[in-house]
Amino acid sequence: MSLLVEDNGIGIEKYIQDRVFGMFFRGSNLSKGAGLGLYITKTILDRLNGSITLESQEEEGTRINIFIPTIFSSQPKNWINN
């Protein structure tokens, strides 16, 4: 199953795009959150053998694509032992 989320906001500068999935990372002082949302999402998807990708252009917006494997396409990792 795939989920695509996109906006037409200010975008994310190229030099920080590889850091957006890091714990406590906030793109700018305008960010209101704690910097955990994308980190937690990526952590969960990693454990489910899923994926999350980001595409962004400054002044054009951002697109985030999430892939969640189904029971037929992949078996999730054992949460207790990982």
C-alpha positions as CSV (number, residue, x, y, z in Angstrom):
1,M,0.0,0.0,0.0
2,S,1.3,3.4,-0.9
3,L,0.4,6.8,0.5
4,L,1.4,10.1,-1.1
5,V,1.4,13.3,0.8
6,E,2.3,16.6,-0.9
7,D,2.0,20.3,-0.3
8,N,2.7,23.5,-2.2
9,G,4.5,25.2,0.7
10,I,8.0,26.7,0.9
11,G,9.8,23.4,0.2
12,I,12.9,22.0,1.9
13,E,16.3,23.3,1.0
14,K,18.5,20.6,-0.8
15,Y,21.3,20.8,1.8
16,I,19.0,19.6,4.6
17,Q,16.8,17.1,2.8
18,D,19.0,14.1,3.9
19,R,18.5,15.1,7.6
20,V,14.7,15.5,7.8
21,F,14.3,11.9,9.1
22,G,16.7,12.5,12.0
23,M,15.5,12.7,15.6
24,F,14.6,16.2,16.8
25,F,15.4,17.7,13.4
26,R,13.4,20.8,12.5
27,G,13.8,22.4,9.1
28,S,13.6,26.0,10.4
29,N,12.6,28.2,13.3
30,L,9.2,28.4,11.8
31,S,8.7,24.7,12.5
32,K,6.2,24.2,15.4
33,G,6.8,20.5,16.2
34,A,9.4,18.7,18.3
35,G,11.1,17.2,15.2
36,L,9.9,13.7,15.9
37,G,7.2,13.1,13.4
38,L,9.2,12.0,10.4
39,Y,11.7,10.2,12.6
40,I,9.0,8.1,14.2
41,T,7.4,7.4,10.9
42,K,10.6,6.2,9.3
43,T,11.5,4.1,12.4
44,I,8.1,2.3,12.2
45,L,8.3,1.8,8.4
46,D,11.9,0.4,8.7
47,R,10.6,-2.2,11.2
48,L,7.7,-3.1,8.8
49,N,10.2,-3.4,5.8
50,G,8.4,-0.3,4.4
51,S,9.9,2.9,3.1
52,I,9.5,6.6,3.0
53,T,11.0,9.0,0.4
54,L,11.0,12.7,0.2
55,E,11.1,15.0,-2.9
56,S,11.2,18.7,-2.4
57,Q,11.8,21.9,-4.4
58,E,12.3,25.2,-2.8
59,E,9.3,27.6,-3.3
60,E,7.3,24.7,-5.0
61,G,6.5,22.2,-2.2
62,T,7.3,18.8,-0.9
63,R,6.1,15.3,-1.7
64,I,6.5,12.4,0.7
65,N,5.8,8.9,-0.5
66,I,5.2,6.1,2.1
67,F,5.1,2.4,1.2
68,I,3.6,0.0,3.7
69,P,4.0,-3.6,2.7
70,T,1.0,-5.8,2.8
71,I,1.0,-9.3,4.4
72,F,1.3,-10.7,0.9
73,S,4.3,-8.6,-0.2
74,S,6.5,-8.8,2.9
75,Q,6.6,-10.1,6.5
76,P,7.3,-7.5,9.2
77,K,10.3,-7.8,11.4
78,N,9.9,-9.3,14.8
79,W,9.4,-6.2,17.0
80,I,10.5,-7.9,20.2
81,N,13.9,-9.1,18.9
82,N,14.9,-6.1,16.8
